[in-house]
Amino acid sequence: MTEKKNNKGTLKKVWQYISRYRIFLVLSIALAAATVMLTLYVPILVGHAIDNIIGEELVNFKGLISILIRIAVVIGITAAAQWIMNTINNRITYNVVRDIRDEAFRHIERLPLSYIDSHTSGDIVSRVISDADQLADGLLMGFTQLFTGIMTILGTLFFMFRINIWIALVVVVLTPLSLLVARFIASRTYAMSKKQAEIRGEETAIIDETINNLKVVKAFAHEKKSVEEFDEINDRLYSASLKAVFFSSITNPATRFVNNIVYAAVALTGVIAVCRGGFMGTITVGQLSSFLSYANQYTKPFNEISGVVTELQNAIACAERLLDLIAEKQEPAESAGAEEIENAEGYVNINDVSFSYTPEKKLIEGFNLRVKPGQRIAIVGHTGCGKTTLINLLMRFYDVRSGSISVDRMDIQDVTRKSLRTSYGMVLQETWLKAGTIRENIVMGKPDATDEEIRRAAIAAHSYGFIRRLPDGFDTVIGEEGGSLSQGQKQLLCITRVMLCLPPMLILDEATSSIDTRTEINIQKAFKSMMEGRTSFIVAHRLSTIREADLILVMDSGKIVEQGTHRELMEKNGYYAELYNSQFAV
């Protein structure tokens, strides 16, 4: 019952996308009807042709030629109508899949980071790419064969009853056998197809993770373990695919077997009617030929429809995964009348903030902080103490559980996320570069930047030297995640990106962690100039980088345990002094 309810709900959602193209749908149905009627008209003409050549020296050549010309014209019109119908079906299908993919991608960008953090990127990619492709295949087969199949069944019944009611009844009585077989097989296909799609998502995820972290895999000699994990998933996919394909592959032979029984029964009763007549009435050889053609065309759609149903079960399973992604709860909507932060001064107040990623595991509790414009705030502490979490809250990647954070005396939940985030410039430990030119990666925050502005930003960030040595300078194309650039060079490009924008507030999360000591000294000088007059939050493990901070916050288990300048904290000889001395002890 639950499976049927899910199927119905999924089909209803898919129909909402299809209904946008109802004009094309109506035209497709009309062409399908025209194609079927013209196709079914041909056996009547063939029957008449046969009746015109039966008997010695009784061939009606004039009538036969006229019939053959009509057959040729009907076939030509049918082919043209079918071509137009298929073109329309392709347009409907790929428009629908394009719309769903577009909505899925837009929705991904509105999903909270908690969803992204808790799901593998490979599974998400699999839903948007592979599952959408499976949905397209199912829809295309449905539009192409389902309409024509149903109309062919109705049309052939109409013509068969016109020719001979009793022989037509034989066909109708035996038809449910084919339907029962198709239903039995289709009912076992959905669950297998859904399981196949889920495992395919797992496999995409492990491939994606392995490729993106291949250096780590090789560095820790993890190749064998990775292959074993992949083989285990691949074996499960093999098993699930084999079962799904087995049932889908026996659908056609099973229904074809039943249809051949129907065809044989029609042939037998038809021959009796031709030879003896009786209560079944008499029919001509030409009419029997037409009837056998109709019987064959009548049973053929059951094979096609059973195949369509199987494919649709797979498509529905994939559509369900894709639509589940679209249905995921997105970031809370911005409050009505949310304000824009314009030219932020840099006041940041954190009032009694509490936050945890999971309710049962507390992280930040009762956090308070007052930051004045232009202050440099350094945040230090052991791994997992809440440093990066605090940055996530400042940027509103996550919302606080209780308390409030305000910028320029405006609660960040009452301002637009875009204006909040563009007020900050971020350089993270993990670099992010897209496939494209060096220039495209630098100007992400300021697309209208001039060449001179880009060059000055690169000089200030000390990236101009290596960029100038690249084959095409700023127009050099780099691959995903920076391609062959070193980690330090990628970090320098991310710093250049912020240097170009120079927003009123800065967040530097281990920004110089991958840069050599000499370059780091130059970067620190550049940062000092960049931070002048700007509120800055600096997260650092290397305590040598934050000695000149206006205020150092020492965090432990989500709370500020110490705060002050470098000198004040060293004189206290407390937690900070212990951390500092552990790094510089001789």
Secondary structure by P-SEA (a helix, b strand, c coil): caaaaaaaaaaaaaaaaaaaaaaaaaaaaaaaaaaaaaaaaaaaaaaaaaaacccccccaaaaaaaaaaaaaaaaaaaaaaaaaaaaaaaaaaaaaaaaaaaaaaaaaaaccaaaaaaccaaaaaaaacaaaaaaaaaaaaaaacaaaaaaaaaaaaaaaaaacaaaaaaaaaaaaaaaaaaaaaaaacaaaaaaaaaaaaaaaaaaaaaaaaaaaaaaacaaaaaaaaaaaaaaaaaaaaaaaaaaaaaaaaaaaaaaaaaaaaaaaaaaaaaccccccccccaaaaaaaaaaaaaaaaaaaaaaaaaaaaaaaaaaaaaaaaaaaccccccccccccccccccbbbbbcbbbbbcccccccccbbbbbbcccbbbbbbbcccccaaaaaaaaacccccccccccccccccccccaaaaaaabbbbccbbbbccccaaaaaacccccccaaaaaaaaaaacaaaaaaacccccccccccccccccaaaaaaaaaaaaaaacccbbbbccccccccaaaaaaaaaaaaaaacccbbbbbbccccccccccbbbbbccccccccccaaaaaaaccaaaaaaaaaccc
